[in-house]
Amino acid sequence: MKQIYSWSGYLFLIISVLLSVSIFSFFVLVDTSEVMTDTIIKLCYLLVPASIIMAVVSLAKKDRTAISIISLLLTSVNLIVVGAFLWFGANFAP
């Protein structure tokens, strides 16, 4: 049986991967320039809510495909990393 993936699953995957790439590029580019770092932080601020919204949209449908589940796992890891950033920044910043 051929399984057809929906646009919401693909969009959810793209947003999750972009968020992962922006988080890991933040680690690499943190010492380069303030403009680049601020741009990556703003991109993360845009992609985190978009990823949560797309999780609700793609998983609210009855077609819970493998792409949506993989994207949900990737989003969960991304949210844990962002939460760790916020927690360590709030508790251990000078």
C-alpha positions as CSV (number, residue, x, y, z in Angstrom):
1,M,0.0,0.0,0.0
2,K,1.4,3.3,-1.1
3,Q,1.6,5.9,1.7
4,I,1.1,9.5,0.7
5,Y,2.6,12.2,3.0
6,S,0.8,15.5,3.5
7,W,2.2,19.0,3.1
8,S,1.9,19.6,6.8
9,G,4.3,16.7,7.6
10,Y,6.9,17.9,5.1
11,L,6.6,21.5,6.4
12,F,6.9,20.3,10.0
13,L,10.1,18.4,9.0
14,I,11.6,21.4,7.2
15,I,10.9,23.7,10.1
16,S,12.3,21.2,12.6
17,V,15.5,20.7,10.6
18,L,15.9,24.5,10.1
19,L,15.6,25.0,13.9
20,S,18.2,22.3,14.5
21,V,20.6,23.8,12.0
22,S,20.2,27.3,13.5
23,I,20.8,26.0,17.0
24,F,24.0,24.2,16.0
25,S,25.2,27.1,13.8
26,F,24.7,29.3,16.9
27,F,27.3,27.1,18.7
28,V,29.7,27.5,15.8
29,L,29.2,31.2,15.0
30,V,28.8,32.6,18.5
31,D,32.3,34.2,18.5
32,T,32.2,35.6,15.0
33,S,30.0,38.7,14.9
34,E,27.1,40.1,16.8
35,V,25.0,40.7,13.7
36,M,25.2,37.0,12.7
37,T,24.5,35.8,16.3
38,D,21.5,38.2,16.7
39,T,20.2,36.9,13.3
40,I,20.4,33.3,14.4
41,I,18.8,34.1,17.8
42,K,15.9,35.9,16.0
43,L,15.5,32.9,13.6
44,C,15.3,30.6,16.6
45,Y,12.6,32.8,18.2
46,L,10.6,32.5,15.0
47,L,11.1,28.8,14.4
48,V,10.3,27.5,17.9
49,P,6.7,28.7,17.9
50,A,6.3,27.7,14.2
51,S,7.6,24.2,15.0
52,I,5.1,23.9,17.9
53,I,2.2,25.1,15.7
54,M,3.1,22.7,13.0
55,A,3.3,19.9,15.5
56,V,-0.3,20.6,16.5
57,V,-1.4,20.9,12.9
58,S,0.3,17.8,11.5
59,L,-0.5,15.6,14.5
60,A,-4.1,16.7,14.8
61,K,-5.0,15.0,11.6
62,K,-5.6,11.3,11.5
63,D,-2.6,10.6,9.2
64,R,0.2,10.3,11.7
65,T,3.0,9.4,9.3
66,A,6.6,8.5,10.0
67,I,7.6,12.0,8.9
68,S,5.5,13.6,11.5
69,I,6.7,11.3,14.2
70,I,10.4,12.0,13.3
71,S,9.7,15.7,13.2
72,L,8.1,15.5,16.6
73,L,11.1,13.8,18.1
74,L,13.4,16.4,16.5
75,T,11.3,19.2,17.8
76,S,11.3,17.7,21.3
77,V,15.1,17.6,21.3
78,N,15.2,21.1,20.0
79,L,12.9,22.3,22.8
80,I,15.0,20.6,25.4
81,V,18.1,22.3,24.1
82,V,16.4,25.7,24.0
83,G,15.0,25.1,27.5
84,A,18.5,24.3,28.7
85,F,19.8,27.5,27.2
86,L,17.1,29.5,28.9
87,W,17.5,27.7,32.3
88,F,21.3,28.0,32.4
89,G,21.2,31.6,31.1
90,A,18.7,32.6,33.8
91,N,20.4,30.8,36.7
92,F,24.1,31.1,35.9
93,A,24.5,34.3,34.0
94,P,26.6,37.0,35.7
